[in-house]
Amino acid sequence: MILRVTLADCAAKIEDSMEGRITHEELQQWSRDAMLALEIPPQEHEELMALLQDISVSTRENLRVAFKHYKKFNSPLTQGLPKSWLQ
């Protein structure tokens, strides 16, 4: 059970997947588990839930494409990501 989840946690998990430290399937399962977290910061709830839902049904390829589009938004999710992911 995941007690608390934030956009920063999500970014870290996506980075783990993109860098090959976990499989895409493990990322998908984490996202499904994270949707049931006991605590989600209220200011992140809407964006985080939408993102977790997208991840849970994503493919590795469409997730990478989605990241390129996050660059266009001022989101905590994109802070600290490698620039190569966002080009």
FENLINDA-V62928 format. One record per residue. NEAR is the number of other ideal C-beta (glycine too) atoms within 8 Angstrom. D_CENTER is the distance of its C-alpha to the mean C-alpha in Angstrom with 2 decimals. Layout:
BEGIN
((NEAR/D_CENTER) (NEAR/D_CENTER))
END
This chain:
BEGIN
((5/17.49) (10/14.68) (6/16.54) (9/14.14) (11/10.45) (11/9.30) (12/6.90) (7/8.20) (10/7.54) (16/3.79) (14/4.79) (8/7.45) (12/6.37) (12/5.09) (10/8.33) (10/10.15) (15/9.75) (10/10.77) (6/13.51) (5/14.73) (5/14.60) (9/13.13) (6/13.59) (10/11.41) (6/13.16) (9/12.26) (14/8.48) (12/9.54) (8/11.85) (11/9.68) (14/7.62) (10/11.23) (10/12.51) (12/10.13) (10/11.38) (7/14.71) (11/14.24) (6/17.45) (7/16.23) (11/13.64) (7/14.92) (5/16.80) (4/15.96) (11/12.18) (9/12.78) (6/13.07) (10/10.13) (13/7.77) (10/9.71) (8/9.72) (11/6.05) (14/6.32) (10/9.56) (10/8.75) (13/6.72) (10/9.73) (6/12.15) (11/10.86) (6/12.79) (8/12.04) (6/14.04) (8/12.67) (15/9.05) (10/10.85) (8/12.92) (10/10.33) (14/9.20) (10/12.91) (8/13.21) (11/10.84) (8/13.55) (4/15.93) (7/14.56) (2/15.00) (9/11.60) (9/10.74) (11/7.29) (12/9.68) (7/12.15) (4/13.19) (11/11.50) (6/14.33) (6/16.34) (5/16.81) (10/13.30) (11/14.08) (5/17.59))
END
